Amino acid sequence: MSRSDKFRLPETPLAEGESIRWRHLRIRPTGLGIGMMAVAAASWVMALNYSVNLAYGLAFWILAFALWAMLQAVLQLYGSVPQRVASAECFAGEQAAVTVAVQGKNLRERRLYLRFVLPDNGDEDFRQPEMQLLDTRDEAQQVVLHFPVPRRGMVPVPIVQIYTHAPFALLSVEAFLRTPWRVTVYPAPLEGAFVAAAVGSGEGESVTRQGRDDVAYLSPYQAGDPLKQVAWKQYAKSGKLLSKQMEEEASVAPDVISYRDYVGVASRDVLAGYLCRRVLLAEQNRQRYTLELPQHTIAPQNGQRSKALTALSVL
């Protein structure tokens, strides 16, 4: 039996929106709990040997208290629903940040800790990051958990551990959950020379001008954009600042960022890194561009940055 099999975590699958039940829980006594059980056993032995009624009462009282404490500890986790709120943008080789929230009844009475369980190839069986307390006493009921993402693509989130020893620290109740959550990891941008491929006659042509005041599309607002270009109607509806790109500006042929610019590159990861860097530079410089990939082309449009990087993550 290998070390990984010997110390395999008792994880259980958890569907999206499913609450924690008995089958997810693992209950273990803490040092304090073991000490109390030892006192109860000693009291029971003393009562049997010396017929001390007070010792009987003490043993039964400790046992009843331990059972009640176990029930209260189980209720800390039972019925709670862990949910992924958001995932921050991340590139290969960085740390992915996932915001996790917990929903359920009587959250203000719960004291829960969360973390990702990360496998490690070193001497330790599992490299366990520090657990974060889910503050359920206030309205903030979210924590941000991190894990490394060495490669691009749709990466599954590691096992989520939820743990508590409240309210009396006699027992530890925990659950190791295998969730269906995934994060989109963009390729790491790479710098490399390229030779621009020939563009077809109909590719990259300017659009027909309809007037200086016609809006071609909306792009995310950036510091320095004139206030007259802000799409205030969209801001009132969605709360997001967007800048109007006028038809006069959109009539200029966009730059074409094409996979055909790198004929000698055989690695998909390297190709995705080259294209990713050019996309990020175009977005930073507010340049209009078209991303050409083997299967499809992403033209200038709303949300082009996210769509282009997502397409490169699965190239």
KOLMI-743711 format. One record per residue (C-alpha): residue in one letter; x, y, z. Coordinates in steps of 0.5 Angstrom, whole numbers, plus 500, padded with zeros to 3 digits. Each point is the difference from the previous one (the first is absolute). Layout:
BEGIN
AXYZ;...
This chain:
BEGIN
M500500500;S503507498;R500506505;S495503496;D495494500;K502500508;F498507501;R494501495;L496505503;P492498501;E497505495;T493499498;P497504494;L496506501;A495502494;E499507499;G495503505;E500494504;S500501507;I505496505;R497494503;W502494505;R504496494;H504506499;L502501507;R506497504;I500500508;R506499504;P501502508;T505505501;G506500506;L495503505;G494495498;I505494501;G501503507;M493501502;M499493497;A505497504;V498504507;A493497498;A503493500;A504501506;S494502504;W496494497;V505495503;M500504506;A493499501;L500493498;N505498505;Y498505506;S493500499;V500508500;N494503497;L503507499;A505496495;Y494497496;G497507499;L507503498;A501495495;F493500497;W500508500;I507500496;L497495495;A493504499;F504507500;A505496494;L494498496;W497507501;A506503498;M501495494;L493502497;Q502508501;A506499496;V497496494;L494505500;Q506505498;L501497494;Y494496498;G495503495;S505506498;V501501493;P507502497;Q500504494;R505503495;V498507499;A506502496;S507498497;A505506499;E503500493;C507496500;F505498495;A504493500;G506500505;E496505505;Q495499506;A493499499;A495504504;V493497502;T495503504;V496495504;A494502504;V496495504;Q492501501;G495497505;K496501506;N502504506;L507501497;R502505506;E500494504;R505497496;R508500501;L503496493;Y507500497;L501499493;R506498496;F502496493;V504494501;L506500496;P504493498;D507501500;N505496497;G505501506;D501496506;E494503503;D494496498;F496506499;R502507500;Q494504504;P500507500;E497504506;M493500501;Q496506500;L494502504;L494501497;D497506504;T493498501;R499505505;D499506496;E497501493;A507498497;Q499492499;Q505499494;V508498500;V505500494;L504494500;H506499495;F503494497;P506500494;V498499493;P506498496;R496499494;R495503495;G493498499;M494498504;V503498506;P496496506;V500503507;P503496505;I497496506;V497505505;Q500499507;I495503505;Y502499507;T497502507;H502498507;A494505503;P497501505;F504496505;A506498496;L499492503;L499498493;S502502493;V495499494;E503501493;A498499493;F504499494;L496502494;R501498492;T497506497;P498501493;W503507500;R505501494;V504507499;T503502493;V507501500;Y503504494;P507499497;A506503503;P502506495;L506498496;E504505496;G502498493;A502502493;F495499495;V499501492;A493503499;A496495495;A497503494;V493503501;G495498495;S496505496;G494500504;E503499507;G502507504;E496504495;S497506503;V493501502;T495504497;R500507503;Q493502502;G501506504;R505503505;D495499505;D498493499;V502495505;A504494498;Y501496506;L501501508;S507499503;P502500508;Y501507502;Q507502501;A503506504;G501506495;D494498496;P496506499;L493501504;K496501494;Q502493497;V497497507;A494496498;W496502506;K494497498;Q503493501;Y503502506;A494502503;K497493498;S506496502;G505504504;K506499496;L504505497;L500499492;S503505495;K497501493;Q504498494;M497505494;E499497493;E505505498;E506497504;A497493498;S501501493;V508499501;A502493498;P501496506;D507497501;V500492499;I503496505;S500493497;Y503493501;R503500493;D505506502;Y504494504;V500495495;G506496503;V497500507;A498493501;S498500508;R493502501;D502503507;V506504497;L495503494;A495501505;G505504504;Y502504494;L493502498;C498502507;R505505501;R498503494;V493500502;L502503507;L504506496;A495502495;E495500506;Q505504504;N501505494;R493500499;Q501498493;R495496496;Y501493498;T498494497;L502493503;E500495495;L501493502;P499493496;Q493499502;H497507500;T502507500;I498505506;A498507497;P500507504;Q494499504;N497501507;G504496505;Q506498495;R505500505;S497494504;K498496494;A506501497;L504497506;T495495501;A501497493;L508500501;S499496507;V497495496;L504500493;
